[in-house]
Amino acid sequence: MTTAIYNVSGMTCAHCVNSVREEVGQISGVSAVDVDLETGRVTVTSDVPLDDTQVREAVEEAGYELKA
Ligand SMILES: [Cu+2]
């Protein structure tokens, strides 16, 4: 099990948090997604090593952006 932290910009409310959580949660292997709205910090727990590209695409699918 691995945990990775990403920074997402553009989230402004609980709805945004849910969108990101939902999209990132659909990545195969991901078992938990914790989103902190105030800092934009997204903590992803996965059974397999995370593919950053997949996370980036999921975040963009939700309508937000991954900060480098
Ligand atoms: Cu929102």
N, CA, C, O and the ligand as a Tripos MOL2 file, in Angstrom:
@<TRIPOS>MOLECULE
protein
  273   271    69     0     0
PROTEIN
NO_CHARGES

@<TRIPOS>ATOM
      1 N           0.8460   -1.1990    0.0000 N.3       1 MET1
      2 CA          0.0000    0.0000    0.0000 C.3       1 MET1
      3 C           0.8830    1.2520    0.0000 C.2       1 MET1
      4 O           1.8430    1.3480    0.7640 O.2       1 MET1
      5 N           0.5460    2.1960   -0.8590 N.am      2 THR2
      6 CA          1.3200    3.4230   -0.9230 C.3       2 THR2
      7 C           0.4040    4.6290   -0.7480 C.2       2 THR2
      8 O          -0.7920    4.5730   -1.0360 O.2       2 THR2
      9 N           0.9870    5.6990   -0.2790 N.am      3 THR3
     10 CA          0.2560    6.9470   -0.1340 C.3       3 THR3
     11 C           1.0230    8.0360   -0.8580 C.2       3 THR3
     12 O           2.2380    8.1600   -0.7010 O.2       3 THR3
     13 N           0.3130    8.8240   -1.6500 N.am      4 ALA4
     14 CA          0.9500    9.9290   -2.3550 C.3       4 ALA4
     15 C           0.1270   11.1870   -2.1460 C.2       4 ALA4
     16 O          -1.0990   11.1450   -2.0400 O.2       4 ALA4
     17 N           0.8330   12.3070   -2.0900 N.am      5 ILE5
     18 CA          0.1490   13.5810   -1.8630 C.3       5 ILE5
     19 C           0.2770   14.4550   -3.1100 C.2       5 ILE5
     20 O           1.3580   14.6150   -3.6760 O.2       5 ILE5
     21 N          -0.8480   15.0070   -3.5110 N.am      6 TYR6
     22 CA         -0.8800   15.8950   -4.6710 C.3       6 TYR6
     23 C          -1.4960   17.2240   -4.2610 C.2       6 TYR6
     24 O          -2.2440   17.3070   -3.2870 O.2       6 TYR6
     25 N          -1.1680   18.2580   -5.0210 N.am      7 ASN7
     26 CA         -1.7750   19.5580   -4.7550 C.3       7 ASN7
     27 C          -2.6420   19.9440   -5.9420 C.2       7 ASN7
     28 O          -2.1860   20.0110   -7.0840 O.2       7 ASN7
     29 N          -3.8960   20.1930   -5.6340 N.am      8 VAL8
     30 CA         -4.8640   20.4990   -6.6780 C.3       8 VAL8
     31 C          -5.3150   21.9490   -6.5470 C.2       8 VAL8
     32 O          -5.6620   22.4060   -5.4570 O.2       8 VAL8
     33 N          -5.3070   22.6700   -7.6710 N.am      9 SER9
     34 CA         -5.7840   24.0450   -7.6230 C.3       9 SER9
     35 C          -7.1590   24.1560   -8.2490 C.2       9 SER9
     36 O          -7.5100   23.3880   -9.1460 O.2       9 SER9
     37 N          -7.9360   25.1190   -7.7700 N.am     10 GLY10
     38 CA         -9.2330   25.4140   -8.3650 C.3      10 GLY10
     39 C         -10.4280   24.9210   -7.5670 C.2      10 GLY10
     40 O         -11.5700   25.2310   -7.9090 O.2      10 GLY10
     41 N         -10.1820   24.1570   -6.5040 N.am     11 MET11
     42 CA        -11.3230   23.6640   -5.7140 C.3      11 MET11
     43 C         -11.8030   24.7670   -4.7690 C.2      11 MET11
     44 O         -11.0090   25.3830   -4.0590 O.2      11 MET11
     45 N         -13.1170   25.0020   -4.7740 N.am     12 THR12
     46 CA        -13.6390   26.0890   -3.9490 C.3      12 THR12
     47 C         -14.6980   25.6720   -2.9410 C.2      12 THR12
     48 O         -14.9980   26.4230   -2.0120 O.2      12 THR12
     49 N         -15.2640   24.4900   -3.1110 N.am     13 CYS13
     50 CA        -16.3380   24.0950   -2.1830 C.3      13 CYS13
     51 C         -16.4200   22.5770   -2.0600 C.2      13 CYS13
     52 O         -15.6500   21.8460   -2.6830 O.2      13 CYS13
     53 N         -17.3560   22.1240   -1.2520 N.am     14 ALA14
     54 CA        -17.5050   20.6910   -0.9940 C.3      14 ALA14
     55 C         -17.8380   19.9170   -2.2680 C.2      14 ALA14
     56 O         -17.4930   18.7430   -2.4020 O.2      14 ALA14
     57 N         -18.5020   20.5790   -3.1870 N.am     15 HIS15
     58 CA        -18.8320   19.9160   -4.4500 C.3      15 HIS15
     59 C         -17.5590   19.5920   -5.2260 C.2      15 HIS15
     60 O         -17.4180   18.5020   -5.7810 O.2      15 HIS15
     61 N         -16.6470   20.5390   -5.2590 N.am     16 CYS16
     62 CA        -15.3570   20.3280   -5.9260 C.3      16 CYS16
     63 C         -14.6290   19.1540   -5.2860 C.2      16 CYS16
     64 O         -14.0810   18.2910   -5.9710 O.2      16 CYS16
     65 N         -14.6360   19.1410   -3.9710 N.am     17 VAL17
     66 CA        -13.9730   18.0710   -3.2230 C.3      17 VAL17
     67 C         -14.5430   16.7140   -3.6250 C.2      17 VAL17
     68 O         -13.8010   15.7580   -3.8490 O.2      17 VAL17
     69 N         -15.8600   16.6450   -3.7130 N.am     18 ASN18
     70 CA        -16.5070   15.3880   -4.0810 C.3      18 ASN18
     71 C         -16.1630   14.9640   -5.5000 C.2      18 ASN18
     72 O         -15.9530   13.7790   -5.7620 O.2      18 ASN18
     73 N         -16.1050   15.9290   -6.4220 N.am     19 SER19
     74 CA        -15.7730   15.6120   -7.8070 C.3      19 SER19
     75 C         -14.3830   15.0040   -7.9020 C.2      19 SER19
     76 O         -14.1770   13.9830   -8.5580 O.2      19 SER19
     77 N         -13.4340   15.6490   -7.2330 N.am     20 VAL20
     78 CA        -12.0540   15.1550   -7.2670 C.3      20 VAL20
     79 C         -11.9740   13.7800   -6.6100 C.2      20 VAL20
     80 O         -11.3190   12.8710   -7.1200 O.2      20 VAL20
     81 N         -12.6360   13.6470   -5.4930 N.am     21 ARG21
     82 CA        -12.6000   12.3870   -4.7540 C.3      21 ARG21
     83 C         -13.1710   11.2530   -5.6180 C.2      21 ARG21
     84 O         -12.6510   10.1370   -5.6400 O.2      21 ARG21
     85 N         -14.2340   11.5740   -6.3100 N.am     22 GLU22
     86 CA        -14.8920   10.5660   -7.1330 C.3      22 GLU22
     87 C         -14.0190   10.1250   -8.3090 C.2      22 GLU22
     88 O         -13.8420    8.9320   -8.5540 O.2      22 GLU22
     89 N         -13.4810   11.1040   -9.0280 N.am     23 GLU23
     90 CA        -12.6650   10.7890  -10.2100 C.3      23 GLU23
     91 C         -11.3920   10.0510   -9.8240 C.2      23 GLU23
     92 O         -11.0490    9.0300  -10.4200 O.2      23 GLU23
     93 N         -10.7010   10.5710   -8.8310 N.am     24 VAL24
     94 CA         -9.4400    9.9410   -8.4270 C.3      24 VAL24
     95 C          -9.7170    8.5600   -7.8250 C.2      24 VAL24
     96 O          -8.9170    7.6350   -7.9650 O.2      24 VAL24
     97 N         -10.8670    8.4410   -7.1530 N.am     25 GLY25
     98 CA        -11.2320    7.1720   -6.5360 C.3      25 GLY25
     99 C         -11.4980    6.0730   -7.5510 C.2      25 GLY25
    100 O         -11.5180    4.8900   -7.2110 O.2      25 GLY25
    101 N         -11.7050    6.4810   -8.8210 N.am     26 GLN26
    102 CA        -11.9840    5.4930   -9.8680 C.3      26 GLN26
    103 C         -10.7250    4.8690  -10.4580 C.2      26 GLN26
    104 O         -10.7940    3.8860  -11.1960 O.2      26 GLN26
    105 N          -9.5740    5.4500  -10.1260 N.am     27 ILE27
    106 CA         -8.3200    4.8790  -10.6320 C.3      27 ILE27
    107 C          -8.1310    3.5050  -10.0010 C.2      27 ILE27
    108 O          -8.3110    3.3360   -8.7960 O.2      27 ILE27
    109 N          -7.7710    2.5380  -10.8170 N.am     28 SER28
    110 CA         -7.6810    1.1780  -10.3010 C.3      28 SER28
    111 C          -6.5650    1.0660   -9.2600 C.2      28 SER28
    112 O          -5.4510    1.5510   -9.4610 O.2      28 SER28
    113 N          -6.8940    0.4180   -8.1540 N.am     29 GLY29
    114 CA         -5.9310    0.2490   -7.0800 C.3      29 GLY29
    115 C          -6.1140    1.2430   -5.9500 C.2      29 GLY29
    116 O          -5.6680    1.0070   -4.8270 O.2      29 GLY29
    117 N          -6.7790    2.3710   -6.2500 N.am     30 VAL30
    118 CA         -6.9520    3.4010   -5.2310 C.3      30 VAL30
    119 C          -7.9910    2.9620   -4.2000 C.2      30 VAL30
    120 O          -9.1090    2.5850   -4.5490 O.2      30 VAL30
    121 N          -7.6060    3.0160   -2.9340 N.am     31 SER31
    122 CA         -8.5130    2.5780   -1.8800 C.3      31 SER31
    123 C          -9.0520    3.7310   -1.0500 C.2      31 SER31
    124 O         -10.0850    3.5940   -0.3950 O.2      31 SER31
    125 N          -8.3610    4.8680   -1.0700 N.am     32 ALA32
    126 CA         -8.8550    6.0150   -0.3080 C.3      32 ALA32
    127 C          -8.3540    7.3190   -0.9100 C.2      32 ALA32
    128 O          -7.2240    7.4110   -1.3880 O.2      32 ALA32
    129 N          -9.2240    8.3260   -0.8760 N.am     33 VAL33
    130 CA         -8.8470    9.6530   -1.3510 C.3      33 VAL33
    131 C          -9.2710   10.6560   -0.2970 C.2      33 VAL33
    132 O         -10.4530   10.7710    0.0270 O.2      33 VAL33
    133 N          -8.2950   11.3840    0.2380 N.am     34 ASP34
    134 CA         -8.6100   12.3800    1.2380 C.3      34 ASP34
    135 C          -8.2910   13.7610    0.6690 C.2      34 ASP34
    136 O          -7.1620   14.0370    0.2630 O.2      34 ASP34
    137 N          -9.3160   14.6250    0.6480 N.am     35 VAL35
    138 CA         -9.1300   15.9460    0.0560 C.3      35 VAL35
    139 C          -9.2610   17.0180    1.1310 C.2      35 VAL35
    140 O         -10.2500   17.0610    1.8610 O.2      35 VAL35
    141 N          -8.2580   17.8780    1.2190 N.am     36 ASP36
    142 CA         -8.3480   19.0110    2.1250 C.3      36 ASP36
    143 C          -8.6290   20.2550    1.2930 C.2      36 ASP36
    144 O          -7.7750   20.7260    0.5420 O.2      36 ASP36
    145 N          -9.8340   20.7730    1.4420 N.am     37 LEU37
    146 CA        -10.2740   21.8900    0.6130 C.3      37 LEU37
    147 C          -9.4140   23.1310    0.8240 C.2      37 LEU37
    148 O          -9.0590   23.8100   -0.1390 O.2      37 LEU37
    149 N          -9.0830   23.4260    2.0540 N.am     38 GLU38
    150 CA         -8.3760   24.6620    2.3500 C.3      38 GLU38
    151 C          -6.9860   24.7340    1.7350 C.2      38 GLU38
    152 O          -6.5700   25.7770    1.2300 O.2      38 GLU38
    153 N          -6.2700   23.6040    1.7850 N.am     39 THR39
    154 CA         -4.9100   23.6060    1.2530 C.3      39 THR39
    155 C          -4.8530   23.0700   -0.1670 C.2      39 THR39
    156 O          -3.8430   23.2460   -0.8490 O.2      39 THR39
    157 N          -5.9130   22.4200   -0.6280 N.am     40 GLY40
    158 CA         -5.9030   21.8180   -1.9470 C.3      40 GLY40
    159 C          -5.1170   20.5210   -1.9720 C.2      40 GLY40
    160 O          -4.8010   19.9840   -3.0340 O.2      40 GLY40
    161 N          -4.8150   20.0390   -0.8040 N.am     41 ARG41
    162 CA         -4.0020   18.8350   -0.7020 C.3      41 ARG41
    163 C          -4.8520   17.5710   -0.8310 C.2      41 ARG41
    164 O          -5.8530   17.4020   -0.1350 O.2      41 ARG41
    165 N          -4.4350   16.6990   -1.7270 N.am     42 VAL42
    166 CA         -5.1660   15.4580   -1.9630 C.3      42 VAL42
    167 C          -4.2510   14.2840   -1.6140 C.2      42 VAL42
    168 O          -3.1900   14.1120   -2.2140 O.2      42 VAL42
    169 N          -4.6640   13.5010   -0.6620 N.am     43 THR43
    170 CA         -3.8820   12.3470   -0.2410 C.3      43 THR43
    171 C          -4.5260   11.0870   -0.8050 C.2      43 THR43
    172 O          -5.6830   10.7830   -0.5130 O.2      43 THR43
    173 N          -3.7730   10.3670   -1.6070 N.am     44 VAL44
    174 CA         -4.3140    9.1930   -2.2820 C.3      44 VAL44
    175 C          -3.6280    7.9360   -1.7530 C.2      44 VAL44
    176 O          -2.4020    7.8240   -1.7720 O.2      44 VAL44
    177 N          -4.4290    7.0120   -1.2880 N.am     45 THR45
    178 CA         -3.9200    5.7350   -0.8130 C.3      45 THR45
    179 C          -4.2490    4.6810   -1.8590 C.2      45 THR45
    180 O          -5.3820    4.5810   -2.3310 O.2      45 THR45
    181 N          -3.2310    3.8970   -2.2120 N.am     46 SER46
    182 CA         -3.4100    2.9330   -3.2820 C.3      46 SER46
    183 C          -2.7440    1.6070   -2.9560 C.2      46 SER46
    184 O          -1.7390    1.5480   -2.2470 O.2      46 SER46
    185 N          -3.3340    0.5450   -3.4930 N.am     47 ASP47
    186 CA         -2.7690   -0.7930   -3.2930 C.3      47 ASP47
    187 C          -1.5640   -1.0210   -4.1940 C.2      47 ASP47
    188 O          -0.7020   -1.8510   -3.9050 O.2      47 ASP47
    189 N          -1.5210   -0.2690   -5.2910 N.am     48 VAL48
    190 CA         -0.4090   -0.3930   -6.2330 C.3      48 VAL48
    191 C           0.2390    0.9800   -6.3950 C.2      48 VAL48
    192 O          -0.3950    1.9960   -6.1130 O.2      48 VAL48
    193 N           1.4950    1.0240   -6.8470 N.am     49 PRO49
    194 CA          2.1360    2.3330   -7.0390 C.3      49 PRO49
    195 C           1.3100    3.2050   -7.9840 C.2      49 PRO49
    196 O           0.8420    2.7450   -9.0260 O.2      49 PRO49
    197 N           1.1410    4.4590   -7.6060 N.am     50 LEU50
    198 CA          0.2980    5.3560   -8.3830 C.3      50 LEU50
    199 C           1.0070    5.8780   -9.6300 C.2      50 LEU50
    200 O           2.2000    6.1810   -9.6140 O.2      50 LEU50
    201 N           0.2450    5.9710  -10.6910 N.am     51 ASP51
    202 CA          0.7290    6.5660  -11.9230 C.3      51 ASP51
    203 C           0.3080    8.0440  -11.9000 C.2      51 ASP51
    204 O          -0.8770    8.3670  -11.9920 O.2      51 ASP51
    205 N           1.3020    8.9310  -11.7760 N.am     52 ASP52
    206 CA          0.9980   10.3600  -11.6700 C.3      52 ASP52
    207 C           0.1720   10.8760  -12.8410 C.2      52 ASP52
    208 O          -0.6610   11.7700  -12.6910 O.2      52 ASP52
    209 N           0.4220   10.2930  -14.0080 N.am     53 THR53
    210 CA         -0.3150   10.7200  -15.1940 C.3      53 THR53
    211 C          -1.7920   10.4020  -15.0500 C.2      53 THR53
    212 O          -2.6510   11.1950  -15.4370 O.2      53 THR53
    213 N          -2.0770    9.2450  -14.4940 N.am     54 GLN54
    214 CA         -3.4790    8.8500  -14.2770 C.3      54 GLN54
    215 C          -4.1540    9.7780  -13.2790 C.2      54 GLN54
    216 O          -5.3190   10.1420  -13.4390 O.2      54 GLN54
    217 N          -3.4120   10.1550  -12.2530 N.am     55 VAL55
    218 CA         -3.9700   11.0600  -11.2460 C.3      55 VAL55
    219 C          -4.2260   12.4230  -11.8740 C.2      55 VAL55
    220 O          -5.2660   13.0400  -11.6420 O.2      55 VAL55
    221 N          -3.2650   12.8880  -12.6740 N.am     56 ARG56
    222 CA         -3.4260   14.1730  -13.3380 C.3      56 ARG56
    223 C          -4.6610   14.1770  -14.2430 C.2      56 ARG56
    224 O          -5.4350   15.1340  -14.2630 O.2      56 ARG56
    225 N          -4.8220   13.0890  -14.9840 N.am     57 GLU57
    226 CA         -5.9640   13.0000  -15.8910 C.3      57 GLU57
    227 C          -7.2890   12.9590  -15.1250 C.2      57 GLU57
    228 O          -8.2770   13.5590  -15.5480 O.2      57 GLU57
    229 N          -7.2990   12.2590  -14.0170 N.am     58 ALA58
    230 CA         -8.5200   12.1710  -13.2140 C.3      58 ALA58
    231 C          -8.8830   13.5370  -12.6370 C.2      58 ALA58
    232 O         -10.0520   13.9240  -12.6130 O.2      58 ALA58
    233 N          -7.8730   14.2520  -12.1760 N.am     59 VAL59
    234 CA         -8.1080   15.5890  -11.6140 C.3      59 VAL59
    235 C          -8.6240   16.5280  -12.6990 C.2      59 VAL59
    236 O          -9.5270   17.3310  -12.4620 O.2      59 VAL59
    237 N          -8.0460   16.4180  -13.8860 N.am     60 GLU60
    238 CA         -8.4860   17.2680  -15.0000 C.3      60 GLU60
    239 C          -9.8920   16.8840  -15.4520 C.2      60 GLU60
    240 O         -10.6920   17.7340  -15.8410 O.2      60 GLU60
    241 N         -10.1700   15.5950  -15.3930 N.am     61 GLU61
    242 CA        -11.5120   15.1060  -15.7350 C.3      61 GLU61
    243 C         -12.5560   15.7370  -14.7980 C.2      61 GLU61
    244 O         -13.6760   16.0440  -15.2050 O.2      61 GLU61
    245 N         -12.1600   15.9160  -13.5570 N.am     62 ALA62
    246 CA        -13.0540   16.5190  -12.5750 C.3      62 ALA62
    247 C         -13.1820   18.0210  -12.7990 C.2      62 ALA62
    248 O         -14.1090   18.6520  -12.2920 O.2      62 ALA62
    249 N         -12.2480   18.5920  -13.5610 N.am     63 GLY63
    250 CA        -12.3200   20.0130  -13.8640 C.3      63 GLY63
    251 C         -11.3140   20.8750  -13.1280 C.2      63 GLY63
    252 O         -11.4530   22.0970  -13.0690 O.2      63 GLY63
    253 N         -10.2850   20.2260  -12.5600 N.am     64 TYR64
    254 CA         -9.2970   20.9740  -11.7850 C.3      64 TYR64
    255 C          -7.9080   20.6660  -12.2950 C.2      64 TYR64
    256 O          -7.7260   19.9050  -13.2450 O.2      64 TYR64
    257 N          -6.9240   21.2800  -11.6390 N.am     65 GLU65
    258 CA         -5.5650   21.1060  -12.1220 C.3      65 GLU65
    259 C          -4.6190   20.6830  -11.0230 C.2      65 GLU65
    260 O          -4.7190   21.1100   -9.8730 O.2      65 GLU65
    261 N          -3.6930   19.8230  -11.4250 N.am     66 LEU66
    262 CA         -2.6810   19.3630  -10.4990 C.3      66 LEU66
    263 C          -1.5450   20.3810  -10.5200 C.2      66 LEU66
    264 O          -1.0370   20.7290  -11.5860 O.2      66 LEU66
    265 N          -1.1580   20.8470   -9.3620 N.am     67 LYS67
    266 CA         -0.0140   21.7630   -9.2950 C.3      67 LYS67
    267 C           1.2570   20.9340   -9.3100 C.2      67 LYS67
    268 O           1.3270   19.8790   -8.6810 O.2      67 LYS67
    269 N           2.2470   21.4090  -10.0200 N.am     68 ALA68
    270 CA          3.4990   20.6570  -10.1930 C.3      68 ALA68
    271 C           4.1500   20.3120   -8.8600 C.2      68 ALA68
    272 O           5.2070   19.6830   -8.8330 O.2      68 ALA68
    273 CU        -17.0540   23.6300   -5.7820 Cu       69 CU69
@<TRIPOS>BOND
     1     1     2 1
     2     2     3 1
     3     3     4 2
     4     3     5 am
     5     5     6 1
     6     6     7 1
     7     7     8 2
     8     7     9 am
     9     9    10 1
    10    10    11 1
    11    11    12 2
    12    11    13 am
    13    13    14 1
    14    14    15 1
    15    15    16 2
    16    15    17 am
    17    17    18 1
    18    18    19 1
    19    19    20 2
    20    19    21 am
    21    21    22 1
    22    22    23 1
    23    23    24 2
    24    23    25 am
    25    25    26 1
    26    26    27 1
    27    27    28 2
    28    27    29 am
    29    29    30 1
    30    30    31 1
    31    31    32 2
    32    31    33 am
    33    33    34 1
    34    34    35 1
    35    35    36 2
    36    35    37 am
    37    37    38 1
    38    38    39 1
    39    39    40 2
    40    39    41 am
    41    41    42 1
    42    42    43 1
    43    43    44 2
    44    43    45 am
    45    45    46 1
    46    46    47 1
    47    47    48 2
    48    47    49 am
    49    49    50 1
    50    50    51 1
    51    51    52 2
    52    51    53 am
    53    53    54 1
    54    54    55 1
    55    55    56 2
    56    55    57 am
    57    57    58 1
    58    58    59 1
    59    59    60 2
    60    59    61 am
    61    61    62 1
    62    62    63 1
    63    63    64 2
    64    63    65 am
    65    65    66 1
    66    66    67 1
    67    67    68 2
    68    67    69 am
    69    69    70 1
    70    70    71 1
    71    71    72 2
    72    71    73 am
    73    73    74 1
    74    74    75 1
    75    75    76 2
    76    75    77 am
    77    77    78 1
    78    78    79 1
    79    79    80 2
    80    79    81 am
    81    81    82 1
    82    82    83 1
    83    83    84 2
    84    83    85 am
    85    85    86 1
    86    86    87 1
    87    87    88 2
    88    87    89 am
    89    89    90 1
    90    90    91 1
    91    91    92 2
    92    91    93 am
    93    93    94 1
    94    94    95 1
    95    95    96 2
    96    95    97 am
    97    97    98 1
    98    98    99 1
    99    99   100 2
   100    99   101 am
   101   101   102 1
   102   102   103 1
   103   103   104 2
   104   103   105 am
   105   105   106 1
   106   106   107 1
   107   107   108 2
   108   107   109 am
   109   109   110 1
   110   110   111 1
   111   111   112 2
   112   111   113 am
   113   113   114 1
   114   114   115 1
   115   115   116 2
   116   115   117 am
   117   117   118 1
   118   118   119 1
   119   119   120 2
   120   119   121 am
   121   121   122 1
   122   122   123 1
   123   123   124 2
   124   123   125 am
   125   125   126 1
   126   126   127 1
   127   127   128 2
   128   127   129 am
   129   129   130 1
   130   130   131 1
   131   131   132 2
   132   131   133 am
   133   133   134 1
   134   134   135 1
   135   135   136 2
   136   135   137 am
   137   137   138 1
   138   138   139 1
   139   139   140 2
   140   139   141 am
   141   141   142 1
   142   142   143 1
   143   143   144 2
   144   143   145 am
   145   145   146 1
   146   146   147 1
   147   147   148 2
   148   147   149 am
   149   149   150 1
   150   150   151 1
   151   151   152 2
   152   151   153 am
   153   153   154 1
   154   154   155 1
   155   155   156 2
   156   155   157 am
   157   157   158 1
   158   158   159 1
   159   159   160 2
   160   159   161 am
   161   161   162 1
   162   162   163 1
   163   163   164 2
   164   163   165 am
   165   165   166 1
   166   166   167 1
   167   167   168 2
   168   167   169 am
   169   169   170 1
   170   170   171 1
   171   171   172 2
   172   171   173 am
   173   173   174 1
   174   174   175 1
   175   175   176 2
   176   175   177 am
   177   177   178 1
   178   178   179 1
   179   179   180 2
   180   179   181 am
   181   181   182 1
   182   182   183 1
   183   183   184 2
   184   183   185 am
   185   185   186 1
   186   186   187 1
   187   187   188 2
   188   187   189 am
   189   189   190 1
   190   190   191 1
   191   191   192 2
   192   191   193 am
   193   193   194 1
   194   194   195 1
   195   195   196 2
   196   195   197 am
   197   197   198 1
   198   198   199 1
   199   199   200 2
   200   199   201 am
   201   201   202 1
   202   202   203 1
   203   203   204 2
   204   203   205 am
   205   205   206 1
   206   206   207 1
   207   207   208 2
   208   207   209 am
   209   209   210 1
   210   210   211 1
   211   211   212 2
   212   211   213 am
   213   213   214 1
   214   214   215 1
   215   215   216 2
   216   215   217 am
   217   217   218 1
   218   218   219 1
   219   219   220 2
   220   219   221 am
   221   221   222 1
   222   222   223 1
   223   223   224 2
   224   223   225 am
   225   225   226 1
   226   226   227 1
   227   227   228 2
   228   227   229 am
   229   229   230 1
   230   230   231 1
   231   231   232 2
   232   231   233 am
   233   233   234 1
   234   234   235 1
   235   235   236 2
   236   235   237 am
   237   237   238 1
   238   238   239 1
   239   239   240 2
   240   239   241 am
   241   241   242 1
   242   242   243 1
   243   243   244 2
   244   243   245 am
   245   245   246 1
   246   246   247 1
   247   247   248 2
   248   247   249 am
   249   249   250 1
   250   250   251 1
   251   251   252 2
   252   251   253 am
   253   253   254 1
   254   254   255 1
   255   255   256 2
   256   255   257 am
   257   257   258 1
   258   258   259 1
   259   259   260 2
   260   259   261 am
   261   261   262 1
   262   262   263 1
   263   263   264 2
   264   263   265 am
   265   265   266 1
   266   266   267 1
   267   267   268 2
   268   267   269 am
   269   269   270 1
   270   270   271 1
   271   271   272 2
@<TRIPOS>SUBSTRUCTURE
     1 MET1         2 RESIDUE 1 A MET
     2 THR2         6 RESIDUE 1 A THR
     3 THR3        10 RESIDUE 1 A THR
     4 ALA4        14 RESIDUE 1 A ALA
     5 ILE5        18 RESIDUE 1 A ILE
     6 TYR6        22 RESIDUE 1 A TYR
     7 ASN7        26 RESIDUE 1 A ASN
     8 VAL8        30 RESIDUE 1 A VAL
     9 SER9        34 RESIDUE 1 A SER
    10 GLY10       38 RESIDUE 1 A GLY
    11 MET11       42 RESIDUE 1 A MET
    12 THR12       46 RESIDUE 1 A THR
    13 CYS13       50 RESIDUE 1 A CYS
    14 ALA14       54 RESIDUE 1 A ALA
    15 HIS15       58 RESIDUE 1 A HIS
    16 CYS16       62 RESIDUE 1 A CYS
    17 VAL17       66 RESIDUE 1 A VAL
    18 ASN18       70 RESIDUE 1 A ASN
    19 SER19       74 RESIDUE 1 A SER
    20 VAL20       78 RESIDUE 1 A VAL
    21 ARG21       82 RESIDUE 1 A ARG
    22 GLU22       86 RESIDUE 1 A GLU
    23 GLU23       90 RESIDUE 1 A GLU
    24 VAL24       94 RESIDUE 1 A VAL
    25 GLY25       98 RESIDUE 1 A GLY
    26 GLN26      102 RESIDUE 1 A GLN
    27 ILE27      106 RESIDUE 1 A ILE
    28 SER28      110 RESIDUE 1 A SER
    29 GLY29      114 RESIDUE 1 A GLY
    30 VAL30      118 RESIDUE 1 A VAL
    31 SER31      122 RESIDUE 1 A SER
    32 ALA32      126 RESIDUE 1 A ALA
    33 VAL33      130 RESIDUE 1 A VAL
    34 ASP34      134 RESIDUE 1 A ASP
    35 VAL35      138 RESIDUE 1 A VAL
    36 ASP36      142 RESIDUE 1 A ASP
    37 LEU37      146 RESIDUE 1 A LEU
    38 GLU38      150 RESIDUE 1 A GLU
    39 THR39      154 RESIDUE 1 A THR
    40 GLY40      158 RESIDUE 1 A GLY
    41 ARG41      162 RESIDUE 1 A ARG
    42 VAL42      166 RESIDUE 1 A VAL
    43 THR43      170 RESIDUE 1 A THR
    44 VAL44      174 RESIDUE 1 A VAL
    45 THR45      178 RESIDUE 1 A THR
    46 SER46      182 RESIDUE 1 A SER
    47 ASP47      186 RESIDUE 1 A ASP
    48 VAL48      190 RESIDUE 1 A VAL
    49 PRO49      194 RESIDUE 1 A PRO
    50 LEU50      198 RESIDUE 1 A LEU
    51 ASP51      202 RESIDUE 1 A ASP
    52 ASP52      206 RESIDUE 1 A ASP
    53 THR53      210 RESIDUE 1 A THR
    54 GLN54      214 RESIDUE 1 A GLN
    55 VAL55      218 RESIDUE 1 A VAL
    56 ARG56      222 RESIDUE 1 A ARG
    57 GLU57      226 RESIDUE 1 A GLU
    58 ALA58      230 RESIDUE 1 A ALA
    59 VAL59      234 RESIDUE 1 A VAL
    60 GLU60      238 RESIDUE 1 A GLU
    61 GLU61      242 RESIDUE 1 A GLU
    62 ALA62      246 RESIDUE 1 A ALA
    63 GLY63      250 RESIDUE 1 A GLY
    64 TYR64      254 RESIDUE 1 A TYR
    65 GLU65      258 RESIDUE 1 A GLU
    66 LEU66      262 RESIDUE 1 A LEU
    67 LYS67      266 RESIDUE 1 A LYS
    68 ALA68      270 RESIDUE 1 A ALA
    69 CU69       273 GROUP 0 **** ****
